Amino acid sequence: MTARGLHVAGDRRAAEEDFARAGFSLDRAAEMFRLRGELWEEARCLRAAGEVGNPANALRELTYVRRATEMLTALGDSWGVARAELSAGRAHGRLGRTREAQESLLRAVRDFEELGDRWWMARSLRYLGEAYLEAGERQAAVDALRQAQDIYRSLGNQAGMGRTLELLRRAEG
């Protein structure tokens, strides 16, 4: 079971250990890449460190994502920046910063649309719908989730369709 799963299941101690281990590993990897001058790999590690989801480390995780975004922007990696925006949206959401989460996720949707990456656009829309739902904005959630569902259907992505359908049921119910 993942650290997030353990946390949700109430096994706080095991979750904390797993969160700490994941955070340490990614932090160490980012440092090693930095020392070797491999900026792109360092940025990827920082973005991943921002997605661990450790409730006790939420602000630091957001800082990692912001640093990754700055680095990827400087490197000219537009896809990496879009992916970091998605991570930032999720990090803001974990901190209860609903508006910031929605803004980051909207940027991710637009960026992936411009890049023609429909799979990641659908995923960003699903997370955006979830953010709207958590904020009590049901109609905005339904709109984003239906758009995600249409894209997943066109791609034949059954897993994405299933996850989106669960959220749609909550939003429409």
Phi, psi and omega in degrees: 000143180286166178300319178297318178297317177298319180297312180297322181286352177095002179272074187300318183297311179296322179297314180300319178296315180293318177301314182297318180297315180295315179299316180297315181299314181290322177298317179295317179297317179299319179296319179296317178294323178298314180297330179272357179076020179264081188296320182297315179294323177299315180299319178298319178294319179296318178298315179297321178296332177282355181249005182302319178087024180284114181302331181278354185230023189299316181294320178295321178298319177297322177298319177301314182296319179297317178298317179299318180299315179299316182294315181293326175297314179297328180279351180076024181267089184293325177294317179299323178294317179299317180295323178292326176298319177299315178298320178297319178300317179293320179296316177299318179300318179295335179271359181079015179269077189301311183298314179296321178299312180297318180297315179296317181293324175297319177297319179298316179302310181298316181296315180293327176296315178299325180280349182076020180264090185289328180297311180287332174297315179298317180297318178297319177296322178297314178294324176296315177301320178296320179295318177297317181299316179295334179273359180081013180265076188299315183294319177297322178298312180301315181300312180295318183291324176295320178296317177299316181300317179298317180293314179302318180299315181295333179271350183072026182270093183295320181297315178297319178298318181295314180296320180291321179298321177301316179292321178299317179300318178294319183291323182274343183277000000 
